[in-house]
Amino acid sequence: MSLPVVADQIRAMQLQEDTNYCCRDYLHSHNLYDQVCADVRLSATKPVDEECRKKISKWFYELIDLFELSRDTVAIAMSYLDRFLSSSSKRARRSFYDRKEYQLAAITTLYMSIKLHCKKLVQTQQIARISHGVYSKEEIEAMEIDILFALNWHLHGPTILEFAQQFLALLPQSATKDHKSLQTATVMEYCRLQSEFATGDYFFVSKKPSIIAIASICNALNEASGECFTHFESCIFFQCIAEVSGINPVSSDIEKISLYLKERLFSDKCESKVINRDSPENCVSRKISPGEVSPKCVSKVPSAKDCRCSNIKRYGRFRLLGPQSLRR
């Protein structure tokens, strides 16, 4: 792909993230929620927090892995969920204060993401069964409509990984030939690792995906084993990023995000707190925690024993989870 084409794509993606796909810090912006209708507060459990979002994100990755779907689907689903919570719709306000409603919104955004971005056909009834009968097909479909209108039908925004892929396409040609191709793939895997971590960390909700992508590339170039690229190639690469995107790769914003990612990822590579099954060094173990395998852990809903669901059923090639299979 030619440099002008890549540059145009990056600028178009930046325009998207600056307009229709930006997200605010909705957990700490109380101006909107202080005026929530009384009936919303009275029917609520307690507001969602960062831990709720983290559990939902972790469950999404585990579910996607079991379904053998693209892990990029989770970033898209979380973007839907975050932007929905950032909206001013009454349903979004109720989801903020009621954790059971938040779970419904989360399951619905995952369903929307799979339906739009995965090749496998998934029915609403299958998603309803994943909730162990807590939510019906009709409830999910009604929530989907509310989310679509809250998002103004903006469903194809750029992700961190998509920005990283576009930026890496700006590498000098000498850096992408033959002996450098493996190193480039390794850098991309480090970027994927960081993008998946950022997807589950609320710290990055209000940050632009392009900024996070550049920060992850900076870390990846430093952490990839061996000398991936010469100093000259790296200088040309970052200069090209700055010219195309208008973002300074050595700015304080990039440095802060790079440091945040590095402290939580590369300082203790063998910790399994990052949801990634294919890290460059295979250092992230995949363990399913019995108490956190579904969004049931976010709010108090009927236990798995009370939900008479089968363990694993198949609809074509799509696996439907049951409560007991998740606890193995």
Protein Blocks (a to p, Z undefined) as FASTA:
>chain_A
ZZklmmmmmmmmmmmmmmmmgccdfklmmklmmmgcfklmmmpcbdcdfklmmmmmmmmm
mmmmmnopafklmmmmmmmmmmmmmpmbfklmmmmmmmklmmmmmmmmmmmmmmmmpmbd
cdfklmmmmnnomacfklmmmmmmmmmmmnnopabbccfklmmmmmmmmpcfklmghjlm
mmmmmmmmmmmmmmmmmmmpmklmmpcfklmmmmmmmmmmmmpgcjfbafklmmmmmmmm
mmmnopafkbmklmmmmmmmmmmmmmmmmbckbccfbbfklpaccdddfklmbfklmpcc
ddfklpccdfbdcehjaccddfklmmZZ
